[in-house]
Amino acid sequence: MKSHYNNHSENQVYNPNWNEYYNAVEGRPPRETLAKAIENFDTDSQTSERFAVDLGCGEGRDTLELLRQGWRVLAVDGEEEGIKRLLVRCKINSHLLSTQVVRFENLILPKSIDLVNASFTLPFCTPEFFPNLWEEIVSSLRSGGRFCGQLFGERDSWAVYTSMNHHTRTQVEALLENFEIEMLLEEDHPGKTATGIEKHWHIFHIVARKK
């Protein structure tokens, strides 16, 4: 089995096989956190055009749902292959879609975003750049805008990888101090990855509305 980390030094760097992952999740429905965020927007009184950024969009399972519901979307990924797969799949409302290939450490977001969606992607930002990334997300959202996505906890198997970031529940709650928390579900159990590798999951599923 191909190793998923580089251990030439004391540091362990997670190197996912993104093509394998894209193949494994192809055709899956949008994430539940995104569905909850969209539902919460639908209960708001605002009727103006809505704009979302899908961070780490991958092959596009969440982006496609946003487009289907009439959102304007900027889909961002650090892997060109993910964007290529998204564009192949995106046949409906493609005029609402723009894309960008950029790594987290170089990300600059537009302002007054209604929704930042980050499904299982933020943990792959290196710890040294995560504070700047989170500040970029928070400052880009308009008042009343939402963040939805996942962060990984300190008991997750991948916490051994120094190239990834992990948080305690207290730290997650501190990150959300400028938000009204609409969902904060914690998973902590053994399981498997999308590609069938056994691991322990410690995940925080988040939907939050900026104050």
One Martini backbone bead per residue (centre of mass of N, CA, C, O) as a GRO file, in nm:
protein
  211
    1MET     BB    1   0.097   0.035   0.021
    2LYS     BB    2   0.073   0.357  -0.001
    3SER     BB    3   0.208   0.613   0.138
    4HIS     BB    4   0.075   0.915   0.328
    5TYR     BB    5   0.382   0.980   0.417
    6ASN     BB    6   0.660   1.185   0.514
    7ASN     BB    7   0.970   1.055   0.701
    8HIS     BB    8   1.265   1.204   0.678
    9SER     BB    9   1.173   1.319   0.942
   10GLU     BB   10   0.984   1.406   1.215
   11ASN     BB   11   0.796   1.479   1.004
   12GLN     BB   12   0.451   1.444   0.901
   13VAL     BB   13   0.326   1.425   0.568
   14TYR     BB   14   0.037   1.466   0.403
   15ASN     BB   15  -0.033   1.266   0.091
   16PRO     BB   16  -0.278   1.275  -0.102
   17ASN     BB   17  -0.488   1.095  -0.330
   18TRP     BB   18  -0.699   1.270  -0.516
   19ASN     BB   19  -0.793   1.086  -0.742
   20GLU     BB   20  -0.892   0.861  -0.559
   21TYR     BB   21  -1.097   1.036  -0.411
   22TYR     BB   22  -1.269   1.132  -0.648
   23ASN     BB   23  -1.357   0.846  -0.731
   24ALA     BB   24  -1.495   0.768  -0.453
   25VAL     BB   25  -1.708   1.039  -0.449
   26GLU     BB   26  -1.854   1.003  -0.695
   27GLY     BB   27  -2.199   1.103  -0.672
   28ARG     BB   28  -2.226   1.232  -0.418
   29PRO     BB   29  -2.374   1.409  -0.198
   30PRO     BB   30  -2.409   1.664  -0.025
   31ARG     BB   31  -2.342   1.804   0.250
   32GLU     BB   32  -2.505   1.856   0.550
   33THR     BB   33  -2.396   2.137   0.613
   34LEU     BB   34  -2.491   2.267   0.353
   35ALA     BB   35  -2.791   2.201   0.372
   36LYS     BB   36  -2.832   2.361   0.636
   37ALA     BB   37  -2.742   2.640   0.537
   38ILE     BB   38  -2.950   2.667   0.310
   39GLU     BB   39  -3.196   2.638   0.490
   40ASN     BB   40  -3.135   2.892   0.663
   41PHE     BB   41  -3.156   3.091   0.428
   42ASP     BB   42  -3.457   3.021   0.351
   43THR     BB   43  -3.559   3.160   0.633
   44ASP     BB   44  -3.483   3.409   0.532
   45SER     BB   45  -3.578   3.733   0.393
   46GLN     BB   46  -3.380   3.725   0.181
   47THR     BB   47  -3.368   3.776  -0.203
   48SER     BB   48  -3.103   3.799  -0.298
   49GLU     BB   49  -2.834   3.726  -0.443
   50ARG     BB   50  -2.621   3.450  -0.395
   51PHE     BB   51  -2.286   3.407  -0.245
   52ALA     BB   52  -2.034   3.152  -0.292
   53VAL     BB   53  -1.766   2.970  -0.132
   54ASP     BB   54  -1.575   2.681  -0.238
   55LEU     BB   55  -1.357   2.520  -0.039
   56GLY     BB   56  -1.235   2.259  -0.169
   57CYS     BB   57  -1.426   2.138  -0.411
   58GLY     BB   58  -1.319   1.952  -0.607
   59GLU     BB   59  -1.554   1.773  -0.798
   60GLY     BB   60  -1.845   1.929  -0.685
   61ARG     BB   61  -2.083   1.844  -0.488
   62ASP     BB   62  -2.148   2.137  -0.368
   63THR     BB   63  -2.148   2.325  -0.609
   64LEU     BB   64  -2.384   2.190  -0.764
   65GLU     BB   65  -2.599   2.255  -0.550
   66LEU     BB   66  -2.577   2.560  -0.557
   67LEU     BB   67  -2.646   2.591  -0.858
   68ARG     BB   68  -2.922   2.446  -0.847
   69GLN     BB   69  -3.017   2.693  -0.635
   70GLY     BB   70  -2.890   2.976  -0.770
   71TRP     BB   71  -2.605   3.021  -0.708
   72ARG     BB   72  -2.320   3.199  -0.675
   73VAL     BB   73  -1.985   3.063  -0.764
   74LEU     BB   74  -1.671   3.008  -0.599
   75ALA     BB   75  -1.433   2.773  -0.697
   76VAL     BB   76  -1.185   2.623  -0.480
   77ASP     BB   77  -0.850   2.485  -0.554
   78GLY     BB   78  -0.526   2.327  -0.533
   79GLU     BB   79  -0.640   2.133  -0.764
   80GLU     BB   80  -0.675   2.107  -1.099
   81GLU     BB   81  -0.833   1.839  -1.118
   82GLY     BB   82  -1.086   1.927  -0.967
   83ILE     BB   83  -1.172   2.150  -1.165
   84LYS     BB   84  -1.194   1.973  -1.414
   85ARG     BB   85  -1.420   1.791  -1.303
   86LEU     BB   86  -1.625   2.010  -1.252
   87LEU     BB   87  -1.650   2.117  -1.550
   88VAL     BB   88  -1.759   1.850  -1.662
   89ARG     BB   89  -2.021   1.847  -1.469
   90CYS     BB   90  -2.091   2.149  -1.552
   91LYS     BB   91  -2.408   2.214  -1.728
   92ILE     BB   92  -2.553   2.386  -1.506
   93ASN     BB   93  -2.527   2.713  -1.451
   94SER     BB   94  -2.231   2.810  -1.550
   95HIS     BB   95  -2.271   3.127  -1.530
   96LEU     BB   96  -2.238   3.109  -1.197
   97LEU     BB   97  -1.935   3.018  -1.249
   98SER     BB   98  -1.624   3.023  -1.074
   99THR     BB   99  -1.262   2.973  -1.081
  100GLN     BB  100  -0.981   2.852  -0.860
  101VAL     BB  101  -0.628   2.802  -0.836
  102VAL     BB  102  -0.537   2.766  -0.488
  103ARG     BB  103  -0.373   2.805  -0.207
  104PHE     BB  104  -0.426   2.883   0.114
  105GLU     BB  105  -0.170   3.079   0.155
  106ASN     BB  106  -0.291   3.255  -0.119
  107LEU     BB  107  -0.563   3.345  -0.019
  108ILE     BB  108  -0.814   3.572  -0.167
  109LEU     BB  109  -1.107   3.715  -0.076
  110PRO     BB  110  -1.390   3.832  -0.113
  111LYS     BB  111  -1.644   4.039  -0.026
  112SER     BB  112  -1.955   3.982   0.095
  113ILE     BB  113  -2.018   3.695   0.174
  114ASP     BB  114  -2.263   3.455   0.236
  115LEU     BB  115  -2.081   3.180   0.177
  116VAL     BB  116  -1.864   2.943   0.343
  117ASN     BB  117  -1.742   2.643   0.208
  118ALA     BB  118  -1.572   2.360   0.404
  119SER     BB  119  -1.537   2.038   0.313
  120PHE     BB  120  -1.282   1.877   0.449
  121THR     BB  121  -1.029   2.114   0.417
  122LEU     BB  122  -0.891   2.288   0.650
  123PRO     BB  123  -0.696   2.063   0.775
  124PHE     BB  124  -0.488   2.101   0.513
  125CYS     BB  125  -0.378   2.328   0.656
  126THR     BB  126  -0.122   2.464   0.777
  127PRO     BB  127  -0.072   2.580   1.091
  128GLU     BB  128   0.077   2.854   1.016
  129PHE     BB  129  -0.181   2.942   0.813
  130PHE     BB  130  -0.456   2.921   0.957
  131PRO     BB  131  -0.511   3.197   1.093
  132ASN     BB  132  -0.521   3.353   0.821
  133LEU     BB  133  -0.746   3.190   0.692
  134TRP     BB  134  -0.965   3.244   0.903
  135GLU     BB  135  -0.959   3.553   0.879
  136GLU     BB  136  -1.040   3.557   0.581
  137ILE     BB  137  -1.315   3.431   0.622
  138VAL     BB  138  -1.441   3.621   0.829
  139SER     BB  139  -1.391   3.897   0.668
  140SER     BB  140  -1.559   3.806   0.405
  141LEU     BB  141  -1.806   3.806   0.566
  142ARG     BB  142  -2.101   3.900   0.615
  143SER     BB  143  -2.346   4.003   0.791
  144GLY     BB  144  -2.517   3.690   0.811
  145GLY     BB  145  -2.323   3.507   0.728
  146ARG     BB  146  -2.179   3.182   0.640
  147PHE     BB  147  -2.042   2.887   0.790
  148CYS     BB  148  -1.934   2.568   0.647
  149GLY     BB  149  -1.802   2.263   0.802
  150GLN     BB  150  -1.475   2.127   0.894
  151LEU     BB  151  -1.306   2.001   1.183
  152PHE     BB  152  -1.036   1.866   1.355
  153GLY     BB  153  -0.941   1.674   1.611
  154GLU     BB  154  -0.700   1.559   1.847
  155ARG     BB  155  -0.809   1.238   1.804
  156ASP     BB  156  -0.721   1.215   1.531
  157SER     BB  157  -0.521   1.026   1.337
  158TRP     BB  158  -0.404   1.291   1.172
  159ALA     BB  159  -0.249   1.440   1.414
  160VAL     BB  160   0.045   1.338   1.326
  161TYR     BB  161   0.028   1.557   1.111
  162THR     BB  162   0.211   1.855   1.067
  163SER     BB  163   0.045   1.956   0.797
  164MET     BB  164  -0.191   1.969   0.999
  165ASN     BB  165  -0.498   2.069   1.158
  166HIS     BB  166  -0.600   2.081   1.509
  167HIS     BB  167  -0.881   2.068   1.754
  168THR     BB  168  -1.041   2.166   2.012
  169ARG     BB  169  -1.338   2.254   2.130
  170THR     BB  170  -1.245   2.521   2.254
  171GLN     BB  171  -1.110   2.625   1.993
  172VAL     BB  172  -1.360   2.620   1.815
  173GLU     BB  173  -1.530   2.817   1.987
  174ALA     BB  174  -1.327   3.052   1.951
  175LEU     BB  175  -1.351   3.074   1.639
  176LEU     BB  176  -1.685   3.130   1.693
  177GLU     BB  177  -1.722   3.417   1.842
  178ASN     BB  178  -1.849   3.570   1.566
  179PHE     BB  179  -2.085   3.354   1.609
  180GLU     BB  180  -2.375   3.179   1.543
  181ILE     BB  181  -2.457   2.868   1.646
  182GLU     BB  182  -2.630   2.609   1.449
  183MET     BB  183  -2.383   2.395   1.433
  184LEU     BB  184  -2.225   2.138   1.668
  185LEU     BB  185  -2.080   1.845   1.575
  186GLU     BB  186  -1.944   1.548   1.734
  187GLU     BB  187  -1.696   1.319   1.631
  188ASP     BB  188  -1.582   0.990   1.798
  189HIS     BB  189  -1.455   0.740   1.586
  190PRO     BB  190  -1.434   0.469   1.417
  191GLY     BB  191  -1.323   0.410   1.065
  192LYS     BB  192  -1.338   0.533   0.725
  193THR     BB  193  -1.244   0.622   0.438
  194ALA     BB  194  -1.335   0.674   0.114
  195THR     BB  195  -1.088   0.454   0.038
  196GLY     BB  196  -1.084   0.234   0.298
  197ILE     BB  197  -0.930   0.353   0.537
  198GLU     BB  198  -0.842   0.313   0.851
  199LYS     BB  199  -0.979   0.530   1.116
  200HIS     BB  200  -0.991   0.801   1.337
  201TRP     BB  201  -1.259   1.008   1.414
  202HIS     BB  202  -1.238   1.377   1.466
  203ILE     BB  203  -1.525   1.585   1.437
  204PHE     BB  204  -1.644   1.910   1.327
  205HIS     BB  205  -1.970   2.021   1.265
  206ILE     BB  206  -2.045   2.331   1.083
  207VAL     BB  207  -2.283   2.601   1.158
  208ALA     BB  208  -2.249   2.963   1.099
  209ARG     BB  209  -2.339   3.298   1.203
  210LYS     BB  210  -2.261   3.609   1.147
  211LYS     BB  211  -2.277   3.902   1.350
   0.00000   0.00000   0.00000
